[in-house]
Amino acid sequence: MTTDLSGLERAAERAGLPGLRARLMPPDRRRGAWFRFAERELLVSERVIERLSPAEGEALLAHAIVERRRLAFVNKRLLLSAALLALAFGALAWLLPGLRGLWVLGFVVLSLGSLGARTRAREIADDETIDLLGEPETLIRALNRVHQDELHLGGAKLKARPDVHRRCERLVSKHQLRLPPELRAGATPPLDG
């Protein structure tokens, strides 16, 4: 039996990666990857088909593509920042030899900045994906199912994405999903009578 992956190919095209050919790959419990991109090929974990509805799989793929693009941009900026920081601390250590241990402070600052920038990039990717999809519920359901996934490293079982629950909570609050649809901001009030 062959699985129809054309919906995922169309979702990849809508998210900005046209011409990808989708095929299934066995799940990798160590990496926890749902999707991998190789040249003109989209490798889809069998767990996407097993655990998610087609709409949720497409939403998760669109999110993976948008997030990948956002994180690539952040990584380029961080690499440039690291190079500039290394040059600045190298010059400082050359000019003031007594402050050679200051590079540790620079490394700590860059590491904390990196974590903050990557977290913010993921939140922006969440919002951009919802704009692309037109509604938040499908993406939030898909992300919640991803949150249930575990990585197996040695004898330990770890949550694959511990940050996902917090991000889903932010999206639920932002889009007022705890309220009935008619009470959400921007909703058309019901007609009386």
Phi, psi and omega per residue, in radians:
M1 nan 2.255 3.114
T2 -1.733 2.529 -3.141
T3 -1.705 2.341 3.129
D4 -1.398 1.995 3.140
L5 -1.902 0.253 -3.093
S6 -1.136 -0.548 3.086
G7 -1.093 -0.673 3.096
L8 -1.202 -0.642 3.089
E9 -1.120 -0.700 3.097
R10 -1.181 -0.670 3.105
A11 -1.112 -0.690 3.102
A12 -1.114 -0.671 3.117
E13 -1.151 -0.753 3.106
R14 -1.106 -0.543 -3.117
A15 -1.494 -0.030 3.031
G16 1.917 0.174 3.083
L17 -2.135 1.339 -3.113
P18 -1.299 2.702 3.023
G19 1.426 0.170 3.107
L20 -1.372 2.464 3.081
R21 -1.838 2.096 -3.067
A22 -1.551 2.458 2.996
R23 -2.601 2.687 -3.090
L24 -1.364 2.592 3.022
M25 -2.293 2.635 3.093
P26 -1.158 2.606 -3.134
P27 -1.160 2.493 3.102
D28 -1.948 1.787 -3.038
R29 -1.232 -0.284 3.121
R30 -1.460 -0.649 -3.109
R31 -1.599 -0.511 -3.131
G32 1.185 0.421 -3.096
A33 -1.419 2.266 3.060
W34 -1.503 -0.614 -3.105
F35 -2.382 2.558 2.972
R36 -2.377 2.595 -3.107
F37 -2.017 2.189 3.134
A38 -2.354 1.923 -3.105
E39 0.843 -1.942 -3.116
R40 -1.790 0.397 -3.051
E41 -2.133 2.428 3.052
L42 -1.899 1.996 3.127
L43 -1.650 2.132 -3.052
V44 -1.953 2.189 3.098
S45 -1.113 2.466 3.110
E46 -1.038 -0.437 3.141
R47 -1.179 -0.449 3.077
V48 -1.073 -0.773 -3.129
I49 -1.241 -0.659 -3.101
E50 -1.253 -0.685 -2.960
R51 -1.771 -0.440 -3.007
L52 -1.997 2.603 2.996
S53 -1.234 2.848 3.123
P54 -0.986 -0.719 3.138
A55 -1.132 -0.697 3.122
E56 -1.186 -0.688 3.095
G57 -1.086 -0.733 3.123
E58 -1.162 -0.702 3.107
A59 -1.126 -0.727 3.133
L60 -1.151 -0.660 3.094
L61 -1.150 -0.820 3.106
A62 -1.002 -0.733 3.121
H63 -1.111 -0.741 3.140
A64 -1.078 -0.672 -3.136
I65 -1.221 -0.811 3.137
V66 -1.118 -0.751 -3.140
E67 -1.131 -0.704 3.114
R68 -1.055 -0.748 3.125
R69 -1.123 -0.779 3.128
R70 -1.096 -0.803 -3.113
L71 -1.188 -0.565 3.077
A72 -1.101 -0.729 3.102
F73 -1.102 -0.788 3.131
V74 -1.116 -0.732 -3.133
N75 -1.090 -0.663 3.089
K76 -1.122 -0.756 3.112
R77 -1.122 -0.700 3.133
L78 -1.170 -0.643 3.099
L79 -1.128 -0.749 3.086
L80 -1.102 -0.762 3.126
S81 -1.087 -0.726 3.130
A82 -1.107 -0.724 3.127
A83 -1.128 -0.781 3.122
L84 -1.131 -0.689 3.117
L85 -1.127 -0.736 3.115
A86 -1.095 -0.729 3.099
L87 -1.124 -0.747 -3.129
A88 -1.119 -0.783 -3.138
F89 -1.258 -0.537 3.047
G90 -1.128 -0.773 3.103
A91 -1.131 -0.711 3.133
L92 -1.132 -0.724 3.126
A93 -1.170 -0.568 3.111
W94 -1.257 -0.715 -3.131
L95 -1.329 -0.679 -3.101
L96 -2.204 1.480 -3.054
P97 -1.027 -0.376 -3.139
G98 -1.267 -0.237 -3.096
L99 -1.839 0.492 -3.095
R100 -1.137 -0.491 3.132
G101 -1.296 -0.087 -3.107
L102 -1.188 -0.348 -3.138
W103 -1.085 -0.476 3.109
V104 -1.104 -0.748 3.092
L105 -1.059 -0.732 3.107
G106 -1.090 -0.701 3.113
F107 -1.116 -0.733 3.130
V108 -1.124 -0.784 3.138
V109 -1.087 -0.770 3.137
L110 -1.138 -0.697 3.126
S111 -1.111 -0.789 3.117
L112 -1.153 -0.693 3.080
G113 -1.106 -0.650 3.119
S114 -1.102 -0.807 3.127
L115 -1.065 -0.791 3.137
G116 -1.110 -0.735 -3.120
A117 -1.173 -0.697 3.139
R118 -1.215 -0.663 3.086
T119 -1.104 -0.799 -3.138
R120 -1.129 -0.669 3.118
A121 -1.100 -0.668 3.113
R122 -1.166 -0.693 3.103
E123 -1.132 -0.706 3.089
I124 -1.116 -0.693 3.104
A125 -1.106 -0.679 3.076
D126 -1.022 -0.850 -3.112
D127 -1.145 -0.724 3.123
E128 -1.129 -0.651 3.127
T129 -1.161 -0.719 3.109
I130 -1.116 -0.686 3.059
D131 -1.077 -0.695 3.140
L132 -1.166 -0.729 -3.108
L133 -1.351 -0.537 -3.127
G134 1.606 -0.145 3.112
E135 -2.749 2.586 -3.033
P136 -1.564 -0.407 -2.959
E137 -1.046 -0.755 -3.082
T138 -1.118 -0.762 3.128
L139 -1.143 -0.719 -3.126
I140 -1.134 -0.731 3.074
R141 -1.051 -0.777 -3.134
A142 -1.123 -0.762 3.129
L143 -1.130 -0.636 3.102
N144 -1.139 -0.604 3.092
R145 -1.238 -0.596 3.059
V146 -1.115 -0.661 -3.114
H147 -1.088 -0.434 3.138
Q148 -1.348 -0.265 -3.085
D149 -1.275 2.603 -3.126
E150 -2.180 2.608 3.000
L151 -1.753 2.516 3.115
H152 -1.968 1.868 3.125
L153 -2.059 1.925 -3.053
G154 1.115 -2.185 3.091
G155 -1.694 -0.017 -3.061
A156 -1.630 2.548 3.021
K157 -1.994 2.155 -3.106
L158 -2.158 2.609 3.017
K159 -1.093 2.368 -3.101
A160 -1.157 -0.702 -3.082
R161 -2.411 1.462 -3.093
P162 -1.152 -0.331 -3.132
D163 -1.409 -0.240 -3.009
V164 -1.152 -0.690 -3.120
H165 -1.048 -0.785 3.127
R166 -1.100 -0.706 3.138
R167 -1.177 -0.668 3.086
C168 -1.124 -0.719 3.097
E169 -1.053 -0.691 3.107
R170 -1.099 -0.740 -3.137
L171 -1.185 -0.687 3.110
V172 -1.084 -0.755 3.120
S173 -1.178 -0.790 -3.093
K174 -1.061 -0.708 -3.085
H175 -1.697 0.163 3.042
Q176 0.940 0.761 -3.060
L177 -1.328 -0.160 3.069
R178 -1.424 -0.251 3.116
L179 -1.581 2.680 3.010
P180 -1.063 2.605 -3.071
P181 -0.930 -0.601 -3.093
E182 -1.289 -0.264 -3.136
L183 -1.743 -0.052 -3.132
R184 -1.274 2.639 3.128
A185 -1.043 2.373 3.129
G186 1.478 -0.050 -3.137
A187 -1.351 2.578 3.070
T188 -1.328 2.196 -3.140
P189 -1.119 2.556 -3.139
P190 -1.167 2.612 3.101
L191 -1.326 2.389 3.078
D192 -1.435 2.443 3.077
G193 1.419 nan nan
